[in-house]
Each structure stands twice: as C-alpha cells, then as structure tokens.
Amino acid sequence: PEADGRRCCSMEVLGNALIIKPREQLPVCEASVATFQRLGAPASFILSAQNHLANCYSALGRWAECLPLERKIYGERLNLQGAKDKDTIRSGVNLIATLMILKLYSEVSRFGGSLLPTANEVLGADHVTTLHLRQNICAACMFDPASSHHDVLECESIVKDVLRRKRRIFGAAHPETRSSECALAKVRQRLAGGDVGLPVSESPGLCFSADLPT
C-alpha cells in the first residue's frame, strides 16, 4: 500500500542512489513529495523531500522551478523551526546561491544581510555555511552595476577575512580556499575598473554550490 513505511523509505533510498543522475532522480523526488503531501506526513518529512527535489532542479538547471520551491522551503522552516534553527539558516543560504545564479543581486544583498547576523550567532564565523554566505553577499555587490566604489572596497575587506579563515581551516590548496582567492582577485579587478569577467552563473570561483545539507 502507498502508506507503507517501507515503500516510502525505499523511494528515499532510490532517490539518494540516483543523486549523480538527476534526470533519473527527478521523477522519484516528485513522487516522494506528492506521496508525503497526499498522506499528510509530518512537515519535517515533506520539507526533506522538497529539499531533495529542489536539489534535483538545481542540478538540472531548472531555476524557474527551483527558486519558488526554495523560497517555500525557507519560509516554512522559518515558520516551523524559527530563524535560529540550523536547517532554516542552511535553507536560506541555498536560496541565496540560487538568487546569485539568477543574478538577483539586490535581493541577495538584502536577504543575505538580514541572514548573516543569525548565521554568525548560531553557526559561528568560521562555519563553512557562514563563509559561503559572506562571500556570496560580496559577489552580489561586486557584480551589481549599482554598487559604489565604497561598497566594493568593503567587499574586499570581507573577502580578505573569509580567505584568511579558509586558509586556516582548510589549508592553502583546498578548493574552498582557491574559491576565495579567485573572489578576491575579481573584487580587486572591479576596484581597478576592469572587467570582472564571467557572470556568476558561469564563474566557479564566485558562485557557491547550493544544496547545502539540511
């Protein structure tokens, strides 16, 4: 029967096994969400299934479907678990990463600025989620044509601090550290009046991975 716990668990296991094949994973994720909603499953089950579905949309580049779902996930976690819950913060950072890819820089700056104090308080300044958030806020500022020279100068200071922390935490050769080195070079390029290069959606040094674990 549809409500059998083993059947539901099997769908989740199958979805996880297909994570490297998002086209095949998609119908499984969609079925999981629909099943949990139809059965009136606990909100935590539905949110987890929706998060897997959003990750799948992200992997497929289906941003028009990913963005509203990530907004919904964040809003529901905020209502159910509160602003200081770690899953709520991670969902917010996932949303910001998607906003960056869609070049909605002003919203990244506004939303990211409101989320950052909570991330610092709950996760700490050295947590990778907090570091991702800070760097994405700076990337939004750098790519936004409306940003002033003073705004970008402040970003340079922030990215330097992020880089310093990553070198200490991850080491000089880690991809996280290299990402921040690239970000700092781009910020300095913008300050010098140069072309900062590729849009965020095509620039691996500045666009962080969404789909942080929740």
ChimeraX attribute file (.defattr): number of C-alpha atoms within 10 A of each C-alpha:
attribute: neighborCount
match mode: 1-to-1
recipient: residues
	/A:1	6
	/A:2	11
	/A:3	12
	/A:4	8
	/A:5	9
	/A:6	11
	/A:7	12
	/A:8	16
	/A:9	12
	/A:10	11
	/A:11	15
	/A:12	19
	/A:13	12
	/A:14	14
	/A:15	26
	/A:16	15
	/A:17	11
	/A:18	17
	/A:19	16
	/A:20	12
	/A:21	14
	/A:22	19
	/A:23	14
	/A:24	13
	/A:25	20
	/A:26	22
	/A:27	13
	/A:28	22
	/A:29	27
	/A:30	17
	/A:31	17
	/A:32	24
	/A:33	20
	/A:34	14
	/A:35	17
	/A:36	20
	/A:37	16
	/A:38	11
	/A:39	10
	/A:40	10
	/A:41	13
	/A:42	10
	/A:43	14
	/A:44	13
	/A:45	15
	/A:46	19
	/A:47	20
	/A:48	16
	/A:49	24
	/A:50	22
	/A:51	25
	/A:52	26
	/A:53	27
	/A:54	28
	/A:55	24
	/A:56	27
	/A:57	22
	/A:58	20
	/A:59	19
	/A:60	14
	/A:61	12
	/A:62	13
	/A:63	17
	/A:64	11
	/A:65	13
	/A:66	22
	/A:67	21
	/A:68	13
	/A:69	18
	/A:70	24
	/A:71	15
	/A:72	16
	/A:73	21
	/A:74	24
	/A:75	17
	/A:76	16
	/A:77	21
	/A:78	18
	/A:79	10
	/A:80	13
	/A:81	14
	/A:82	14
	/A:83	19
	/A:84	15
	/A:85	16
	/A:86	18
	/A:87	18
	/A:88	24
	/A:89	26
	/A:90	21
	/A:91	25
	/A:92	27
	/A:93	31
	/A:94	29
	/A:95	26
	/A:96	30
	/A:97	26
	/A:98	24
	/A:99	20
	/A:100	27
	/A:101	21
	/A:102	15
	/A:103	17
	/A:104	14
	/A:105	24
	/A:106	17
	/A:107	15
	/A:108	25
	/A:109	21
	/A:110	11
	/A:111	16
	/A:112	22
	/A:113	14
	/A:114	11
	/A:115	21
	/A:116	20
	/A:117	14
	/A:118	17
	/A:119	27
	/A:120	16
	/A:121	11
	/A:122	16
	/A:123	17
	/A:124	14
	/A:125	17
	/A:126	14
	/A:127	15
	/A:128	18
	/A:129	20
	/A:130	25
	/A:131	25
	/A:132	23
	/A:133	25
	/A:134	25
	/A:135	25
	/A:136	27
	/A:137	27
	/A:138	28
	/A:139	27
	/A:140	27
	/A:141	22
	/A:142	27
	/A:143	21
	/A:144	16
	/A:145	9
	/A:146	11
	/A:147	13
	/A:148	12
	/A:149	14
	/A:150	10
	/A:151	13
	/A:152	21
	/A:153	15
	/A:154	12
	/A:155	24
	/A:156	22
	/A:157	13
	/A:158	18
	/A:159	25
	/A:160	16
	/A:161	16
	/A:162	23
	/A:163	23
	/A:164	16
	/A:165	18
	/A:166	24
	/A:167	18
	/A:168	11
	/A:169	15
	/A:170	13
	/A:171	14
	/A:172	15
	/A:173	9
	/A:174	12
	/A:175	13
	/A:176	20
	/A:177	22
	/A:178	17
	/A:179	19
	/A:180	24
	/A:181	21
	/A:182	16
	/A:183	28
	/A:184	25
	/A:185	15
	/A:186	22
	/A:187	24
	/A:188	17
	/A:189	15
	/A:190	19
	/A:191	18
	/A:192	11
	/A:193	10
	/A:194	11
	/A:195	10
	/A:196	18
	/A:197	12
	/A:198	11
	/A:199	15
	/A:200	21
	/A:201	16
	/A:202	11
	/A:203	15
	/A:204	14
	/A:205	20
	/A:206	25
	/A:207	22
	/A:208	25
	/A:209	14
	/A:210	21
	/A:211	21
	/A:212	17
	/A:213	12
	/A:214	14
